[in-house]
């Protein structure tokens, strides 16, 4: 019996589960073009409103994986793994963790994403390095990873093309925060990488897609269930996203901060999150017996220069030229505190949208990004500040975009009198 798209949408809107055959037909039709963006948008919104059962999610992930090619590292003896963060502002930990773990002898075929909603994209940041190429055929990428221990690629049409097309649509249809769609998108790509192990950075707070721990736990457990269902050891780390991570958030400035981390002079919060996530994979692989052991090993690799050397190798192998990566913005603007006190909170999603306005993300599929764009955080939550002191310095190459971004970011900070300390992690 032929699948009728409007009937499937109506069924989902009434809370019914969609059969395996109908899901195959609907998603397959979208990939081949027989179902258009408008129809798929209605289906995505129905999922956003009514969710999916575990069996529907397993089926969706399987469809996405088998819509393209998979990597296979079964012939090598090293531990093959990856890390993924669930959104975030200022989250550059992938750029730290990938070379750090590769320098420790793990293998990371990392497939990274572009900006999504108010959050930045790892690939967008990497592509601020002149010549860096993330659009690599899967066979070539697999050889690169086997040779280097690590590579970072874009999702090409060869890998999970069903997800690739849906991912781009989610970003412009208000369906980014759907738990089943997040799970399907993340896990299909990770499983297609041919990995044995995975660590997930589950962001919680005002800058996360999941604003509270209850929602974040729902997402995390679903991700873990899918990982285990498909045979991938999956660990979870819950991290705070009530403020931007690190000192910088944006484009090239985040790459520079990552380099600082790999050279042993990164901000404490960026380093703490990077090491916590990396330790999970070190323990999974048997390279370390616990977090203390892992930190000792990884800090030594930073100290002796191995981690940064691996970063240079990864960039050079993928055509990047760090020497000529100099992105001085034309325009800068400071945001100052309007009163004395202690920083109580930040609307980090609002900060993220301000960065999007400045050129760090996309509101439409074809928007151009600005490599120079970003901000520097001079104060964090819990810090004392005096009236007239700097909160942020914002920068980019377009004066109108800078003003638009600053307008959002300037209203995102709450200053009060209560002393407080923000935790980096949730148990």
N, C-alpha and C positions, 0 to 999 in steps of 0.2 A: 504494500500500500504506500503510495507516494506521500512523503512528508510535506505538510503545508505549513510554511513558516509562521503565519499568523495564528494558526492553531497551537503551535508550540509556545509562542509568546503568551497566548491566552491561558494555556495550561500552567505555565510558570507563574503568571500573575494571580492565578487562583490557588497557588501554593502546592501544585502537584509536582512530582518528580518526572523528569524527562527520561525516556528509555535510552538505552545504549545506542540503538539503531538511529533514533531520531537525533541524538546529539551528534553522531557521526555525520548524518546527512546535513544538519544545520551548519555545523562548523566547517565541514568540507565544502558546502555550497558557498560559504563566505570566502574561503580561500580561493576557490576557482572563479568567483565573481558572479555566480548566479544569484547570490543574496547580496544586496547592496548595503552601504554604510548605514542608511537610515533604518533598515530592518534589523541589522545587527545591533544598532544602538538601542532599539526597543527591547531586544532580548537581554542585552547587558544591563539595562535599567531594571528589567524584571528580576534578574539575578541579584542585582544590588538591593532591591526591595524585599525579596523573598528567600534569598540564599539558595544553597544546594545541599543535597544529602552527601554523605561520605562516598557512596557508590557513584553518584554523579560526578563528584570531584575526581575520583580515581579514573573514571572513564574519560573526563575532559583532559586530564594530564596525559593519559595514554594516547589519546587522539593527537594532542599537541606534539608529543615525542615522536610518534610514528608519521607525522606529516612531513618529516624531513630525515636527515641523516643523524647518526649518533657517533660519538667518539668511542674508541676501544683501546684501553691501556692494559688489557689483560695479560699482555706478553712482557710487561716490565715488573720488576720486583719492588720498586719504590711505592710508598703510600700515595695514592692519588686522591686529592681532596680539594675543597673550595670553601669560601666564606661568602656570606651574603648579608647585607644590612637592609632592614625594612625602612627605607627612606631616611630622611634626616637633613639637617641644615649644618653645613660645615663638616660633614662626615666624609673624611678622606682616608679612613682606615684601610680600605682595600689597597691603596697605593703604598701603604706601609707593610701590611701583612703579607702580600704576595711575594715581594722580593725577600722579606725576612724569613719566611718559611722555606722558600726555595733555597736560600743560602744554608738552611739547616738540613737539606736533603729531601724535603717533601716535594711532590709534584702537583702543580696547581694550573689546570687548564681553565683559567678564569674567563667566564663570559660576563661582561659588564653591560650596564644599561646607560641610557641617556636620561636627561632630566625628566621628571614625572611630577606633574602638579607643582607644588611649591618646593620640591626637593631637587637637589643638584644631581647630575649624572657623572659617574666615574669616567665614562668615555669622553664626555664633553670636556672634562678637565684634562685628561691625557692628551686630547687633540689640540690643546694649547701649545704642546711641544711641536715645533715645526717638523713636518715630515712624518710624524707618528701615524702609522697605519694600523687600524684595528679591523679593517675589512679584509679578512684573510680566508681563503678557501679552507674548508675543514681538514682536508688531508695535509695541506701545507702547515696549518696551525698545529696539528697533532705532532708532526715532525719537529716543529719549532719547540713545542713544550717538552718533548722527549730530550731534545738537545740542551735546552736552557734550564729545565726544571720548572719553567713558568712561562706563560704568555697571557695576554689580555686581549680578547677579541670582542668585536661587536656581534650581535645576533644577525647572521646573514640569512639569506633566503634558503640556505641549505639546512639550517637548524631550526626546528620548531616553527616553520613558517606560519602555521595557524596562530600561534601565540604572537609572533611578530606583528601580524596585521591587526590583531585584537588589541595588543599593547598600545599601538599608535592611536587607535580609536578611543581607548579608555582615557587617555590623557586629555582629550578635548571634549569629552561627553559627561564629565562629572561622575564617572564610575570608578575612579582610581581606588577609593577606599573600600571596595567590596572585598570581604574576606575570601570567598571562594575564588574570585578572579585574581587576587593577589597570590593565593596559594597555587593556582593553576599556572600562572605566569612564571613564578619563581621556580617551582619544583620541576616543571617540564624542562626548562633550560638546564638546571643543575643535573638532573638525571641523564639528560642527553650528553653531558660532558663525559660520561663514563667514570664518574668518581666513586670512591669507596666511602668517603666520609665528608661531612658538611657541618659547619658551625653557622648558626643564624643569630645575627644581632637584632634582637627584637626591641625596636625603639618605642619608648613610652613617654608621653608628655605633650606639651603644647606645640611642639614642632613635628610630632609624629602623626602617621595616619591613624594610629591607635592612641587616643588621648589618655586612656587610663589602663591600669594593670589588668583589670577584668577583661576588657576587649583584647588587649595585647596577648593575654594568656590563651584566649579562644583561638586567635590566629596562630600563635606559636604551636599549640598542641595539634592543630590541623596540619601545619607544615611538617611537624615531626611525624605524625601518623602517615602522611604521604611518603616521606622519606623512608620510613621503616617498611612500608608496604612495598616499595620498589627496591628494597635491599640496600639502602644508603644509611649508614650510621649517622644520626643527626643529633647534635647538641644545641642547646638553647642558652643564650645569654641575654638578660633583660637590661637594657641601658637607658639612662635618662636623656630625654630630648626636650627638656624644658628650657633649654638655651642652646645656642649654636655650640658645636663641639670644636674645641681648639681656639686658637687666636684669630684665625681667618676663616671666612666663608666666601665662596665664589668660584672663580675659574682658575687661572694660573696661580693665584695666591695660595690655593689649596695644594697644588703640586709642590710649590716651594716649601710649604709647611711639612709636607710628607718627606721631602728631602731633608729638612731639618731633623725630623724624627729619626730617619735612617742614619743620620750623622751624629745622633746622640744629644741634640739640643732642641727637641720638640717640646711643646707644651705638655704639662703633666697629665691633663685629662685625655688628650689624644693618645699619648703613650700608654696610659693605664688601660683604656678600652682596647687598643691594638694588642697589647700583651695578653689581656684576659681572653680575647677571642683566639689568638694564636695558640695559647696554651691548650685549649680544648683539642685542637688538631694535633699538637705535639703529643698529647697524652693518648689520643685515639691511635696514633701511628706507632706508639711504643718508643718514640724518641725521648720522652720524658716520663717520669713516674708520677709527677704531680705538678701543680702550678709553680711552686717554688723552684723546682728543678728546671722547669721550662723557662722561667724568667731568667735564671742564671745562664742558661745556654744561649737564649736569644739576646740578652744584653751583651754577652761576650761577642756575638756576631756583629752587633752594632758597634761595639767598642773597637774591634779589630778591622773594621771597614768592609767586612764581607757582605753585609746586608746592602750597603749603598752600592758596592761594586755590582751586585746582582741587579739592582735597579738600573744601573747604567747599561748593563748587558741586555736587559729586557727592552729598554727604550731603543738602543742601537740596533738590535736585531729586527725591531719592527719599524725601522727607518727614521726614528726620532733623533733630533739634534738638540741636545740640552744646552750646548754652548751658545746657540743663537736664540734660545728661549728667553727673551727679555720683553716683558709686557708692561711698560710704563703707561699708566692711564693719563689721558689728557686732562680730565677733570676730577677733582676731589672735593669732598664736603664733609665737615665734621658735624656730629650731633652732640649737643652738650646737655648735661643734667640741668633741669630747671629748678631743682631744690636740693637742699642737703638731705642726707639720709642714708638708708641701706637699700640696695636693690632687692626688691621682694619677688618680682616675677618678670618674665618676658613672654610676649605673644610670639613664639618662635615661628609659627606658621605665617604670621603677618610679616616677620622679618624675611622669611623665605620668598613671599610674594613680592616684597620690595626688591629682593635680589633678582627675581624674574624680570621685573620692570627694568632693571639696570642692564639686563642682557645675559643673565646667568641661567635662564631657563626659557621655555617656550610656552606661549599661550595658544599658538597655532602650529600645525605640523611643520611648516616651512620657515618658521622664524629663524633669523640669524642670531648667533650668540656673539658675545664680546669677550675675547680672551682676557682683557684687562680688568673686567668687572669684578667687584667683590666688596667686602668690608673687613675692617679690623675691629675686633672687640677689645676695648680698653678696660672694661669692667665686666664682672660676672655677677650672678645672683649671690647675695650674701656679702658682697663687697660694699664698704662704705664709700660714699662719693659726696663731693661738695658741689654746690651750685656753680655752674660754669665749667666744670671739669668734663673732659671728653668721655662720652659713652661709646661712640663708634666713629670711625672714619670710613666713609663710603667713596667708591671710585669707579669710573668707567670712561668710555670714550664719547659719550653723547650727553650733552648738558641737560637736555629735556628729560631723557630717561633717568639721569641721576636725580633730578629734582623729584620726579615721580616716585622713585624708589625711596628716597630720603623721607618723603612725606609719610609713607607707610611705616618705615622703620622708626622714625622719631616718636611715633605714638605707641610703640610696642613695649615700652619699659615702664614698670610701676615701681616708684620709689616710696618707701615708708620708713618706719622706725624699728621694726622687729628684727632682732638678730636671728639669723638662720643659716643652715649649712645644707647644701643640696647634695644628695647622694648621687654617685655616678652609676651605681648598679642597684637593681632590685633582686631580692632573693626569690 
